[in-house]
């Protein structure tokens, strides 16, 4: 059901949200695979995949409250935006649109039928199925998560924040060692220079049986049966996703600097994540559990922790 | 009593699954390697980016959460009613199952209601299930994975527990509504992202192409959800949320089609659109109910009462059930509206009309109940009976395959979109 639920930070167990935003006037739709909160301006941003739009709500929005601003129309280029990040420092919004194979950049306060100020798109960019965007305003980086045609292009494509047009990424974190084969939301911690990724599955995602409303050409049932064998049910608990942490300076086929994963973590298929650096917590939204988990990892927000790891030392828990 | 114990047992087991961190599940060796620290790359690459040295350790590991929010109980979504066999089936998109109740189930107590059967488990291949339809002649129940699975799965009336489906039919991603036309031997399936209705043979299975598809700019289909094949009037009736955007393939397996003329997305009002039962391709609807007087607000599941010429709508966005004249069109107001605090309607997703017993069923997504009203009820009325899939005080978290989050430090809130 399309809705935005607000939970108290300390909520625990089977708890109802404090507040729910939903209904026709909100313009929300399904496939909200990204959202971002603009703390200085007390607003949050949501993409609307099924109406090609970007919505801005006040921070405490609830009920059937309409958005403060809507970016939609012929000048926008938006087709099916699925993910979003806001940069309150440079007053920009970054919108990942897999149907356009692009990242669109708008002014933070844009409203209505407006053209993007920059568009990252094209062969050089390697952008295909953009699953996530995050921005680091300190180091001027735009981090995009994407599923490419090969494992080598399925991972993080890191651009300069102001890149425009068909520009090659400055770094690509992808490959078998990353295990980033099926993943969604990305968050960046500019202070500690770290990128967090919600990895839903460590297996490469097979093609869907349909292309638009037609059965995919050359796609036989037997092939799909075979694909199902190597892609276990998403609700099979042996398919463990994880939260991975990389350095913003990483490049190539490199494993994460840190992970949260394993049976105690309860993580099955985390697709969403958010950082609460003030409380030293990582929040992971998990479609496999159909809920979310919060991890108290204050060490992740201390530079000395990452320095000691880089020196081969594993700090005691 | 035995079934009640079984149901309670299943709920407790689910609670345990969610709460116990799946301690007994072995970790994949591949995933294990991630935390064992196998970094062998050089420290600098040719582009000036850094890579960890061979000495680098991997931090973190198998860390238990300090808090977790999830709902251990089923949440009703789609609904189908078989008055001939006195059965009602409802899909559970939260814990991924189908619950089958006696038609006369429910009461006014706060006790949980015992289902006759509960189909759930990995073998069922149910994911985030939505629409449901029942076949009273062949004793089969159909449901569809709206997400995580892209298939219709079919079970027998006798199915129970972790059972393999009788057959499965692959359908496009984001398929939501189902309706059988037994006289025609056809199954209708709505698909949100394609703004389409696909018609398949009733027994189609595997990767079988649809017999015909209603799709295109003239159809008025906009984020379609509920569907009914009304064989008495030879019509297909569809409810729409009002979202529309051009479909362009977006997966990594599909090429970017830059030749396609760009048409921007738009927000329209919710609507009900009606087509000839044999419609195919880019056809205009015969009738459309849409406008501010309709009160339609994220119209979800629908049912057609062909006997009384009415359409019932689960009106999710304002916690109501609307009833329209079947031949209504334009900005028509509903002829009845069940709405208000006495109704206990909270986020209705499914609705089913029982003309044989003069009742109307509502599947609530917003709490753990289904409500049974008299068929002609209107206004702020109390339900005749309530079916509960959880204790009366159980909260509903309201997640549907959520895949994003944001943190609001000012309010100390975690925001989660579905």
Interface residues (C-beta under 8 A of the other chain):
Chain A: X1 X2 X3 X4 X5 X6 X7 X8 X9 X10 X11 X12 X13 X14 X15 X16 X17 X18 X19 X20 X22 X23 X24 X27 X28 X29 X30 X31 X32 X33 X34 X35 X36 X37 X39 X42 X44 X46 X48 X49 X50 X51 X52 X53 X59 X60 X64 X72 X73 X74 X76 X77 X78 X79 X80 X82 X83 X98 X99 X100 X101 X113 X128 X129 X146 X147 X148 X149 X154 X170 X171 X177 X179 X184 X185 X198 X202 X207 X208 X209 X210 X211 X212 X213 X214 X215 X216 X219 X220 X221 X224 X233 X234 X235 X236 X237 X238 X239 X240 X242 X243 X244 X245 X247 X249 X250 X251 X252 X253 X254 X255 X256 X257 X258 X259 X260 X261 X262 X263 X264 X265 X266 X268 X271 X272 X273 X274 X275 X276 X278 X281 X283 X284 X285 X287 X289 X290 X291 X292 X293 X294 X295 X296 X297 X299 X300 X305 X306 X309 X310 X311 X312 X313 X314 X315 X317
Chain B: X18 X21 X22 X23 X24 X25 X26 X27 X28 X30 X31 X34 X35 X37 X38 X39 X41 X45 X47 X49 X50 X51 X52 X53 X55 X56 X57 X58 X59 X60 X61 X62 X63 X64 X65 X66 X67 X68 X69 X70 X71 X72 X73 X94 X95 X96 X122 X125 X127 X148 X149 X150 X170 X171 X172 X173 X174 X191 X192 X193 X194 X196 X198 X206 X207 X209 X210 X213 X215 X223 X241 X242 X243 X244 X245 X246 X247 X248 X249 X250 X251 X252 X253 X254 X256 X262 X264 X265 X266 X267 X269 X270 X296 X297 X298 X316 X317 X318 X347 X349 X365 X394 X395 X396 X397 X398 X399 X400 X401 X402 X403 X404 X405 X406 X407 X408 X409 X410 X411 X412 X413 X414 X415 X416 X417 X418
